[in-house]
Amino acid sequence: MGGGTGSGLGTFLLKVLADEFPEVYRFVTSIYPSAEDDVITSPYNSILAMKELNEHADCVLPIDNQSLFDIISKIDLVVNSGKLGTAVKPKSLVTSNAGTFKKRQEKPFDAMNNIVANLLLNLTSSARFEGSLNMDLNEIIMNLVPFPQLHYLMSSLTPLYTLADVNIPPRRLDQMFSDAFSKDHQLIRANPKHSLYLACALMVRGNVQISDLRRNIERLKPSLRFVSWNQEGWKTSLCSVPPVGHSHSLLALANNTCVKPTFMELRERFMRLYKKKAHLHHYLQIEGMEDSCFTEAVSSLSALIQEYSQLDATQSMPVEDLPRLSVAV
């Protein structure tokens, strides 16, 4: 999102796909820049790309660069501490040729990319392997996107340690479900438990029974806040083939209002540059780019933020009991 190629070329291809294949759902995995991004104009690129995502994407899985880095750092801490019976393979990403741990001076982009790749592998597992309760990709949009504009889904993975070349004992099944809703396992900096759920999907791989799924949903429901009109907004999937080296794994996708602060922070960074018209001339030199492109893009993002704010406002509203039908005897 922050670079010119990802935001410009990526959204151009998205628009072409929308024109050529309008009936096919378009999934986008977008990487949002962190506050320490080394691209000065990343707020411009990201805001312009957001407008295209709002208009031409059917489902967006936002991922935060800082969250990816935090996850890799946490994996390194576990490996370096030697806890949990950790065993590191000789040619692991977290070891040097001499068998000692690397001290990462720069962001470990390969390992961060592995996390995103693992997300996509779990997302498409039902299309590649058999299972007792497989989920078609189209069902994700049908069940998790109640309104066209609110198609941004939070994603979380557990166990996270499948993403590095590290062998550790598997997590207990119930703990795996709890981890999926904790802020430490989210691929964007947010705490979904403090915000409102519109819908949620649990995509499980491995030796897990439907009864295990239902038991954990009932266990977690009291701690999660769903919109009043979709209290049973759960979608589940069971794929019988687990990730290599693990007995089970879980990908949770949630349509949650906690994504709003990420958009607000992005808009704030954009406005700091745009108010001074800093670096704007680089864009206006390009044929077809006008100042109105920026105002329309930030207006589109503001409208999206407003929709999430309106949903958040419903949290404090009492739920009305609908009158039941009376049957004449």
C-alpha positions in Angstrom: 0.0 0.0 0.0 2.8 2.4 0.9 4.9 2.0 -2.3 4.0 3.1 -5.7 4.0 -0.3 -7.3 1.8 -2.0 -4.8 -0.7 0.8 -4.5 -0.7 2.0 -8.1 -0.1 -1.1 -10.2 -1.9 -3.3 -7.7 -5.1 -1.3 -7.7 -5.0 -0.8 -11.5 -5.0 -4.6 -11.9 -7.8 -4.8 -9.5 -9.9 -2.4 -11.6 -9.0 -4.3 -14.8 -10.2 -7.6 -13.1 -13.4 -5.8 -12.0 -14.1 -4.7 -15.6 -13.2 -8.0 -17.3 -14.7 -10.4 -14.7 -17.4 -8.4 -12.9 -19.2 -11.6 -11.6 -16.1 -13.0 -9.9 -15.4 -12.0 -6.3 -12.1 -10.2 -5.8 -10.0 -10.9 -2.7 -7.2 -8.5 -1.8 -4.5 -8.9 0.8 -3.2 -5.4 1.5 -0.2 -4.5 3.6 -0.6 -1.2 5.4 2.5 0.8 6.1 3.7 1.4 9.7 4.4 4.8 11.2 8.1 4.1 10.7 7.7 3.5 7.0 10.7 4.7 5.0 8.5 5.9 2.0 7.7 9.5 2.8 4.8 9.6 0.4 3.2 6.4 1.6 0.2 8.2 3.1 -0.6 9.6 -0.4 -0.2 6.2 -2.0 -2.3 4.4 0.7 -5.2 6.8 0.5 -5.3 6.7 -3.2 -5.3 2.9 -3.1 -8.0 2.8 -0.4 -10.4 4.5 -2.8 -9.9 1.8 -5.4 -10.2 -1.0 -2.7 -13.5 0.6 -1.6 -14.9 0.6 -5.1 -13.5 -2.5 -6.8 -12.6 -5.1 -4.1 -15.2 -7.5 -2.6 -13.1 -8.6 0.3 -9.9 -7.0 1.8 -7.7 -8.6 4.4 -5.7 -5.7 5.8 -2.3 -6.6 7.3 -0.1 -4.2 9.3 3.6 -4.2 8.7 4.2 -3.5 12.3 2.1 -6.4 13.4 4.1 -8.7 11.2 7.3 -7.5 12.7 6.0 -7.8 16.2 5.0 -11.4 15.5 8.4 -12.3 14.2 10.1 -10.6 17.1 7.9 -12.6 19.5 8.9 -15.9 17.7 12.6 -14.9 18.1 12.1 -14.3 21.8 10.6 -17.7 22.3 13.4 -19.3 20.3 16.2 -17.4 22.1 14.7 -18.1 25.5 14.7 -21.8 24.9 11.2 -22.1 26.5 8.5 -24.6 25.5 11.1 -27.2 24.5 11.9 -25.2 21.4 14.0 -27.0 18.8 15.4 -25.0 15.9 16.3 -26.6 12.6 19.9 -26.1 11.4 19.0 -24.0 8.3 16.1 -22.0 9.9 15.4 -18.4 9.2 16.2 -17.6 12.8 19.6 -19.2 12.9 23.0 -18.4 11.3 25.2 -20.8 9.5 27.2 -21.3 12.7 24.1 -22.4 14.6 23.8 -19.2 16.6 20.8 -16.9 16.5 20.8 -14.0 14.2 20.5 -10.5 15.6 18.1 -8.9 13.1 19.2 -5.3 12.5 16.6 -4.9 9.7 13.1 -6.1 9.3 13.0 -9.8 8.4 10.9 -9.4 5.2 11.2 -13.1 4.2 9.7 -14.2 7.5 7.1 -11.5 7.4 6.1 -12.6 3.9 5.8 -16.2 5.2 3.1 -15.1 7.6 1.0 -13.7 4.7 1.7 -16.8 2.6 0.5 -18.9 5.5 -2.7 -16.9 5.7 -3.4 -17.5 2.0 -2.6 -21.2 2.4 -5.2 -21.6 5.2 -7.7 -19.4 3.4 -7.6 -21.7 0.3 -7.2 -25.0 2.1 -10.8 -26.0 1.6 -10.4 -25.6 -2.2 -7.3 -27.8 -2.1 -8.0 -30.5 0.4 -11.0 -32.6 1.5 -12.9 -31.9 4.7 -16.1 -32.7 6.5 -17.2 -29.0 6.4 -15.4 -27.3 3.6 -16.0 -23.6 2.9 -16.1 -22.1 -0.6 -14.3 -18.7 -0.9 -17.6 -17.2 -2.2 -19.2 -18.1 1.1 -16.8 -15.9 3.0 -18.2 -12.8 1.3 -21.8 -14.0 1.4 -21.6 -14.6 5.2 -19.1 -12.0 6.5 -19.8 -8.9 4.4 -23.3 -7.6 5.4 -22.8 -4.2 3.6 -20.8 -3.6 0.4 -18.4 -1.0 1.8 -17.7 -2.9 5.0 -15.7 -5.6 3.4 -12.5 -5.3 5.5 -11.9 -8.5 7.4 -9.5 -8.9 10.4 -7.4 -12.0 10.2 -5.6 -14.0 13.0 -3.6 -17.2 12.8 -2.8 -19.8 15.4 -0.4 -21.4 16.1 1.8 -18.5 15.0 4.9 -20.7 15.2 4.1 -22.6 12.0 5.2 -19.4 10.3 8.9 -19.7 11.3 11.0 -22.8 10.8 10.6 -23.7 14.5 9.4 -26.9 16.1 7.5 -26.4 19.4 4.8 -28.5 21.1 1.4 -27.9 19.7 -1.1 -25.7 21.5 -4.1 -27.2 23.2 -7.2 -27.2 21.1 -9.2 -24.9 23.3 -6.2 -22.6 23.8 -5.9 -22.3 20.0 -9.4 -20.9 19.8 -8.8 -18.4 22.6 -5.5 -17.3 20.9 -7.4 -16.5 17.7 -9.3 -13.7 19.5 -6.4 -12.2 21.4 -4.7 -9.1 20.1 -1.3 -10.8 20.0 -2.4 -13.0 17.2 -4.0 -10.4 15.0 -2.3 -9.5 11.7 -3.3 -5.8 12.3 -2.7 -3.8 15.5 -6.1 -4.0 17.1 -8.0 -5.7 19.9 -11.2 -7.2 18.5 -12.7 -8.0 21.9 -13.0 -4.2 22.6 -15.0 -3.6 19.5 -18.1 -4.8 17.7 -18.3 -8.0 15.6 -20.5 -8.0 12.5 -19.7 -11.6 11.6 -16.9 -14.1 12.2 -15.5 -17.2 10.4 -13.4 -20.0 11.9 -11.4 -22.0 9.3 -9.9 -25.1 11.1 -7.5 -27.6 9.7 -6.6 -30.9 11.2 -8.1 -33.5 13.4 -10.9 -31.4 14.9 -14.5 -32.4 15.3 -17.6 -30.3 14.7 -18.5 -30.7 18.4 -15.1 -29.1 19.3 -16.0 -26.1 17.1 -19.4 -25.7 18.6 -18.2 -26.1 22.2 -15.5 -23.4 21.7 -17.9 -21.0 20.0 -20.3 -21.3 23.0 -17.4 -20.8 25.4 -16.2 -17.6 23.6 -19.5 -16.0 22.8 -20.1 -14.3 26.2 -16.8 -12.4 25.8 -17.4 -11.2 22.3 -19.8 -8.4 21.3 -21.8 -9.0 18.2 -24.3 -6.6 16.5 -27.8 -7.0 17.8 -29.1 -8.1 14.4 -26.5 -10.8 13.9 -25.9 -12.5 17.3 -25.4 -15.9 15.6 -23.1 -14.5 12.9 -20.7 -17.5 12.8 -19.4 -19.4 9.8 -17.3 -22.5 10.3 -15.1 -24.7 8.1 -13.3 -28.0 8.8 -10.4 -29.2 6.5 -9.1 -32.6 7.4 -5.5 -31.9 6.2 -3.4 -29.9 8.8 -0.4 -27.8 8.1 2.9 -29.7 7.8 4.3 -30.5 11.2 1.2 -29.7 13.2 -1.9 -31.5 14.3 -4.3 -28.6 13.8 -4.4 -24.9 13.0 -7.0 -22.1 12.9 -7.6 -19.1 10.7 -10.1 -16.6 12.1 -11.7 -14.0 9.9 -13.7 -11.3 11.5 -15.7 -8.3 10.3 -15.0 -6.1 13.2 -15.1 -2.3 13.8 -11.6 -2.4 15.4 -10.2 -1.8 12.0 -11.4 1.8 12.2 -8.4 3.2 14.2 -6.0 1.9 11.4 -8.0 3.9 8.9 -8.1 7.0 11.1 -4.3 6.9 11.7 -3.8 6.6 7.9 -6.0 9.6 7.3 -4.2 11.6 9.9 -0.8 10.9 8.4 -2.3 11.9 5.0 -3.7 15.2 6.2 -0.3 16.2 7.8 1.2 16.1 4.3 -1.7 17.3 2.3 -2.4 20.4 4.4 1.1 21.6 3.4 0.7 20.3 -0.2 4.1 18.6 0.5 5.3 16.3 -2.4 2.0 16.8 -4.2 3.7 18.2 -7.3 5.3 14.8 -8.0 1.8 13.4 -8.5 0.3 16.3 -10.4 2.9 16.1 -13.1 1.4 12.8 -14.1 -1.2 13.0 -16.9 -4.7 12.4 -15.5 -3.8 13.2 -11.9 -5.5 16.2 -10.4 -5.9 17.7 -6.9 -9.5 16.4 -6.9 -8.1 12.8 -7.0 -6.8 13.3 -3.4 -9.9 15.1 -2.1 -12.1 12.3 -3.5 -9.9 9.6 -2.0 -9.8 11.1 1.5 -13.6 11.7 1.3 -14.1 8.0 0.4 -12.0 7.0 3.4 -13.9 9.4 5.7 -17.2 7.9 4.6 -15.9 4.4 5.5 -14.8 5.6 8.9 -18.2 7.2 9.5 -19.9 3.9 8.7 -17.8 2.1 11.3 -18.5 4.9 13.8 -22.2 4.5 13.4 -22.0 0.8 14.1 -19.9 1.4 17.2 -22.5 3.8 18.4 -25.1 0.9 18.5 -23.1 -0.9 21.2 -24.7 1.2 23.9 -28.2 1.0 22.5 -30.5 -1.5 24.2 -31.6 -4.5 22.2 -35.3 -4.4 21.6 -37.3 -7.6 22.0 -39.3 -8.2 18.8 -42.9 -9.2 19.3 -43.5 -12.9 18.8 -46.2 -14.3 16.6 -49.2 -15.5 18.5 -50.9 -18.6 17.2 -54.6 -18.9 17.6 -55.8 -22.2 19.1 
